[in-house]
Amino acid sequence: MKKMIWILCALTVLAALCGTASCEQAGPDLYHIGLEVTGLMGEIAGNEAYLSAFGRPETWTEVREAADTGDYDQPTAVYSVRLEDAEGYVREMFAADDETRELWENLPEELTQQLLYRVTPATFCNMANARVGTASISFASAATAVIRNSELTGDETASYLYTFDKGIPILVSFGYHGASGMFVFIPKEAQNLEGIRAALPGLTVEPVETGE
């Protein structure tokens, strides 16, 4: 009887503990995984020899020098960036007139799905870069970075936008066993919550509490 009472007490204590965060299965630390990406991109921005493998550095010299700030391990803020309804966005895009609407409605199902796969937060960031100029687009394409991380299962599909005191904002996209980063040329005066929302219309942008 005493043994049974001891077992019941132990199970009660265990159940109480599991009701707290100590027994919750913590997901991947997206913030710090993202910092690995931003740090790597800082190295890339400072290495002209590496960048020359992806284009002609003379076409983006000023952009690279502006990006080479050395502060990509010290973000000033981090924002979660999400596309809530990819299909709704694409439908609206094709709803300009009857002809384009018909094109969307007649797309084969597999091509419709392919189109939806390609509409991501990175798509909107590319559009923001396109508004700045060809040098920024070219540099952003050459300076992308990818890391591998087995903690990322793909279930936590997300994108974080990191801003810095001097550096160019970086979008980090998390996927299955990896994360990728790209520079996003948002003007310095717009690098706040409202400014980023205005620069990336169609996306849901929310601050991320990092605890640091």
BELHU-V185512 format. One record per residue. N is the residue number from 0. RES is the residue in one small letter. NEAR is the number of other ideal C-beta (glycine too) atoms within 10 Angstrom. D_LAST is the distance of its C-alpha to the last C-alpha in Angstrom with 1 decimal. Layout:
((N & RES & NEAR & D_LAST) (N & RES & NEAR & D_LAST))
This chain:
((0 & m & 5 & 50.3) (1 & k & 6 & 48.0) (2 & k & 7 & 46.4) (3 & m & 8 & 45.9) (4 & i & 9 & 44.3) (5 & w & 10 & 41.9) (6 & i & 10 & 40.9) (7 & l & 10 & 40.4) (8 & c & 10 & 38.2) (9 & a & 10 & 36.1) (10 & l & 10 & 35.7) (11 & t & 10 & 34.8) (12 & v & 10 & 32.0) (13 & l & 11 & 30.7) (14 & a & 10 & 30.9) (15 & a & 10 & 28.9) (16 & l & 11 & 26.1) (17 & c & 10 & 26.1) (18 & g & 10 & 25.6) (19 & t & 8 & 22.1) (20 & a & 7 & 19.0) (21 & s & 7 & 20.1) (22 & c & 11 & 22.9) (23 & e & 9 & 21.4) (24 & q & 4 & 21.4) (25 & a & 7 & 17.9) (26 & g & 11 & 18.0) (27 & p & 17 & 16.8) (28 & d & 11 & 13.1) (29 & l & 21 & 13.7) (30 & y & 17 & 10.4) (31 & h & 10 & 10.9) (32 & i & 18 & 14.6) (33 & g & 27 & 14.4) (34 & l & 21 & 12.8) (35 & e & 16 & 15.9) (36 & v & 27 & 18.0) (37 & t & 25 & 16.6) (38 & g & 17 & 17.0) (39 & l & 15 & 20.5) (40 & m & 24 & 21.3) (41 & g & 23 & 20.6) (42 & e & 13 & 23.2) (43 & i & 21 & 25.5) (44 & a & 26 & 25.4) (45 & g & 16 & 26.5) (46 & n & 13 & 29.3) (47 & e & 14 & 32.4) (48 & a & 7 & 34.4) (49 & y & 14 & 32.3) (50 & l & 19 & 32.3) (51 & s & 12 & 36.1) (52 & a & 8 & 36.5) (53 & f & 14 & 35.6) (54 & g & 14 & 37.5) (55 & r & 11 & 38.8) (56 & p & 17 & 36.2) (57 & e & 8 & 38.5) (58 & t & 14 & 37.9) (59 & w & 25 & 34.2) (60 & t & 13 & 34.1) (61 & e & 11 & 32.7) (62 & v & 22 & 30.0) (63 & r & 20 & 28.9) (64 & e & 12 & 28.8) (65 & a & 16 & 26.7) (66 & a & 24 & 24.2) (67 & d & 18 & 24.2) (68 & t & 15 & 21.5) (69 & g & 13 & 19.6) (70 & d & 13 & 16.1) (71 & y & 26 & 15.4) (72 & d & 12 & 12.7) (73 & q & 16 & 10.5) (74 & p & 24 & 10.3) (75 & t & 14 & 10.3) (76 & a & 16 & 10.3) (77 & v & 21 & 11.1) (78 & y & 25 & 14.2) (79 & s & 16 & 16.2) (80 & v & 26 & 19.7) (81 & r & 15 & 22.7) (82 & l & 18 & 26.4) (83 & e & 9 & 27.7) (84 & d & 12 & 31.4) (85 & a & 16 & 32.4) (86 & e & 12 & 36.1) (87 & g & 11 & 36.2) (88 & y & 17 & 34.8) (89 & v & 17 & 37.4) (90 & r & 13 & 40.2) (91 & e & 11 & 39.5) (92 & m & 13 & 39.5) (93 & f & 17 & 42.9) (94 & a & 11 & 44.2) (95 & a & 9 & 45.2) (96 & d & 8 & 48.9) (97 & d & 8 & 51.2) (98 & e & 8 & 51.5) (99 & t & 12 & 47.8) (100 & r & 13 & 47.5) (101 & e & 11 & 50.3) (102 & l & 10 & 48.7) (103 & w & 14 & 45.7) (104 & e & 10 & 47.8) (105 & n & 9 & 50.0) (106 & l & 15 & 47.3) (107 & p & 8 & 47.9) (108 & e & 7 & 45.3) (109 & e & 8 & 43.9) (110 & l & 10 & 43.4) (111 & t & 15 & 41.8) (112 & q & 12 & 39.3) (113 & q & 11 & 38.7) (114 & l & 16 & 38.1) (115 & l & 13 & 35.5) (116 & y & 9 & 33.7) (117 & r & 11 & 33.4) (118 & v & 16 & 32.0) (119 & t & 20 & 28.2) (120 & p & 23 & 25.3) (121 & a & 19 & 26.1) (122 & t & 14 & 29.5) (123 & f & 21 & 28.3) (124 & c & 26 & 26.2) (125 & n & 16 & 29.4) (126 & m & 13 & 31.2) (127 & a & 21 & 28.8) (128 & n & 22 & 29.4) (129 & a & 13 & 33.1) (130 & r & 11 & 33.2) (131 & v & 15 & 32.0) (132 & g & 13 & 34.7) (133 & t & 11 & 36.1) (134 & a & 16 & 34.5) (135 & s & 22 & 30.9) (136 & i & 17 & 32.0) (137 & s & 19 & 33.5) (138 & f & 27 & 30.6) (139 & a & 25 & 28.1) (140 & s & 15 & 30.5) (141 & a & 20 & 30.9) (142 & a & 25 & 27.3) (143 & t & 17 & 26.0) (144 & a & 21 & 24.4) (145 & v & 12 & 24.5) (146 & i & 17 & 23.1) (147 & r & 8 & 24.3) (148 & n & 15 & 22.3) (149 & s & 9 & 24.3) (150 & e & 13 & 21.5) (151 & l & 21 & 21.9) (152 & t & 13 & 25.0) (153 & g & 10 & 25.4) (154 & d & 8 & 25.0) (155 & e & 13 & 21.5) (156 & t & 13 & 22.8) (157 & a & 18 & 20.2) (158 & s & 24 & 19.2) (159 & y & 26 & 15.9) (160 & l & 26 & 16.3) (161 & y & 26 & 13.9) (162 & t & 20 & 14.6) (163 & f & 20 & 14.5) (164 & d & 11 & 15.8) (165 & k & 14 & 19.0) (166 & g & 24 & 19.1) (167 & i & 26 & 20.6) (168 & p & 26 & 18.6) (169 & i & 30 & 18.6) (170 & l & 28 & 19.4) (171 & v & 26 & 18.6) (172 & s & 21 & 21.0) (173 & f & 23 & 20.8) (174 & g & 17 & 24.2) (175 & y & 11 & 26.2) (176 & h & 13 & 25.2) (177 & g & 16 & 23.7) (178 & a & 23 & 21.5) (179 & s & 17 & 22.7) (180 & g & 26 & 21.4) (181 & m & 21 & 23.3) (182 & f & 26 & 23.0) (183 & v & 27 & 23.4) (184 & f & 22 & 25.1) (185 & i & 23 & 23.9) (186 & p & 11 & 25.0) (187 & k & 12 & 22.4) (188 & e & 7 & 23.6) (189 & a & 14 & 22.9) (190 & q & 20 & 19.3) (191 & n & 16 & 18.1) (192 & l & 12 & 18.5) (193 & e & 9 & 22.2) (194 & g & 16 & 23.0) (195 & i & 22 & 21.6) (196 & r & 17 & 23.5) (197 & a & 12 & 26.5) (198 & a & 22 & 26.2) (199 & l & 22 & 25.9) (200 & p & 9 & 28.4) (201 & g & 18 & 29.0) (202 & l & 22 & 25.5) (203 & t & 14 & 23.2) (204 & v & 18 & 19.9) (205 & e & 11 & 17.0) (206 & p & 12 & 13.4) (207 & v & 18 & 10.9) (208 & e & 8 & 8.2) (209 & t & 14 & 5.4) (210 & g & 5 & 3.8) (211 & e & 8 & 0.0))
